[in-house]
Amino acid sequence: MPKLIDGRAIAQKVYAELQDEIASLKLRGLTPGLAVVLVGDDPASRAYVRAKDKMCRELGLHSVKLELPATTTQEELLARVNELNRDEKIHGILVQSPPPPQIDESAIIRGLDPRKDVDGFHPLNVAKLALDDDTGFVPCTPLGCLRLLRETGITLSGANVVVLGRSMIVGKPMALLLMRKGIDTTVTVVHSRTKNIPEICRRADVIIAAIGRPHFVRTEFVREGATVIDVGINRIEDAGSERGYKLVGDVEFEGASKVAGAITPVPGGVGPMTIAMLMSNTIKACRQISEL
Ligand code: GUN
């Protein structure tokens, strides 16, 4: 059996580190504050937003949860973002994605104060990631994946990593992060138009699956002993469960775990780390805005 990479336990370790930082900020009279904005009532987004708000409160951070109706206009949302940009108690702002169709998401992201963009989606933060500028914000999911990899103890320098998916939230920033000086992996990004995906994956020391397709990565994608990080959270029908669906990753866990050296479960792998990294980014925003 492979080593199971326990995202919940590693997230707890991150929180223990953050608690010391929060305590030292509080001694200086500072409480990091996060605003999470949800437009509409998508049940999955609502659950994520609730989890983020709850974790802020548990850590003693200032938390504002803004729930706006699905009919909110672009102008209304921009106005709310501007209020949060000006709010001195708020150091981090996250607008939950995806918004309803009348919202131009990229215009909203560009409307964020980049110093408060704890998602790392603003063009200035994307540029800082590409430029190896540590004052920028790196998106939470890639940051969480990197921490999971570090905790497994595998050697990253020179490792071959295959990232499946090229989204702005995971795939693209993940690739930029992994090729940074000091991390030094060799990255291949595959996507829906890539030929021979299983063959490319079989050359990987590390596979990061963020392609949004349930059970896409199977046994034959994984080299003996490779590390597999599953970012996917897909709802599939499950008549046997009370909710009528179950959550599965982009990796077919049963098969992949027969050959992998280490693997993340879904749930309990990447998910808890994403929230931990959001808390970490919020504390960083507080420190930077306060010039500490
Ligand atoms: N929706 C799914 N993941 C994310 C995320 O990391 N940030 C935001 N804002 N929305 C998301």
Boltz pocket constraint, residues with backbone or C-beta under 6 A from the ligand:
constraints:
  - pocket:
      binder: B
      contacts: [[A, 94], [A, 95], [A, 96], [A, 97], [A, 98], [A, 119], [A, 140], [A, 141], [A, 169]]
      max_distance: 6.0
